[in-house]
Amino acid sequence: MAMLLTEDQEDIKSVVRNFMEGEVKPVMSEYDRTGDFPTELYEKGFEIGLHSMNIPEEYGGLGLDNQTMAVALEEMGRVDPGYAITMLSSALTLKDVLVGGNEEQKKRAADLIIPGGYGTFTMTEPDSGSDAVSLKTTAVEDGDCYVLNGTKCFATNGGYADLFVIIATVDRKLRSKGTVAFMMEKGIPGLSIGSHEDKMGLRLSNTVTMYLDDVRIPKANMLGGIGDGIKIALHGLDVGRLYNSAISVGIAQHAIEEATAYAKIRKQFGKPIIENQAIQMMLADMQMNTEAARCMVHNSMKLVDEGVENFSLEASCCKAFASDNAVKCATDAIQVFGGYGYSKEYPVEKILRDSKIFQIFEGTNQIQRIVIAREMGNRY
């Protein structure tokens, strides 16, 4: 590992690795097969604070800095990225409230998540993905409430969420200046949850479509004011891209370990295939690019910890590079395994299925490159 970790970071790494290896790894293949949501497994993670690592201590979290958070997320991603995403979604939902909410809202949201609750951030819609401000979910003022109508898709944790952060618009013509963010609790009238998505990967996570039909939300639940919705969302997205990059590094690291271990025992032409130069070149590239991705993640996390306000360029660089590398490492690991790599009997096909979504969500990697070029134009 390229990074020199502090004693506290080594301790966190050990705790998370032991938990993931001891509790999650033995059962994840069955949950991956069935697509069931392992609530009892998440409850164990809640007990040790995996859903609140980056939440300040004053709101009941562990108060870890972002660099330490990267260490923990890499360890979770190394074993099961779906488990990592479920925990991360809860943390980021609460963080959105901490960024955009007032003190009463912050405490109320923390009371929902910290004891062991699920959170979901919902912005994506059937016709609004990369073009985030084209969203159609409307918020119409009515007395002391706003009435929300619309559809949100790909909502992580949506079927189990205790806390929702909803992005809507008061006027589509205003684009970003018309966006608003609301916090909402489960059980509110008018909210219905669709069936769980039968996904290719991340099958330990819950992903649903949400339908809002005349949902009345008190004005007191608005985070910030009109026009702040996209600001809150983008802050969460930039940090989220870094967090997902850390998980991508964990995915790549897992692929490296599996491919290397197999290459040492698989013999062809009278010798282990790791002694063949063609295999060595593949493994070396996997290692080089994963070390580079890890360094990018930790450097960017340091910028956030130091209070740098604009880190969009670094976040997009990390997200695109780390996720592209995760998919490449997973693909090469299957190649090292040969035909066995294509079989569910071996672990590397799951690594590929889990890795692919990291090139898509939190902004596709094509969009990340547009963001990078835009930020370069502003910076240079």
Secondary structure, DSSP 8 states (H G I E B T S, - for coil): --S---HHHHHHHHHHHHHIIIIIHHHHHHHHHH----HHHHHHHHHTTTTSTTS-GGGTS----HHHHHHHHHHHHHH-HHHHHHHHHHHHHHHHHHHH--HHHHHHHHHHHTTT--EEEE--BTTBSSSGGG---EEEEETTEEEEEEEEEEEETTTT-SEEEEEEES-GGGGGGGEEEEEEETT-TTEEE------SS-TTS-EEEEEEEEEEEEGGGEES-TT-HHHHHHHHHHHHHHHHHHHHHHHHHHHHHHHHHHHHH-EETTEEGGGSHHHHHHHHHHHHHHHHHHHHHHHHHHHHHTT-S--HHHHHHHHHHHHHHHHHHHHHHHHHHGGGGGSTTSTHHHHHHHHHGGGTSSS-HHHHHHHHHHHHHHH-
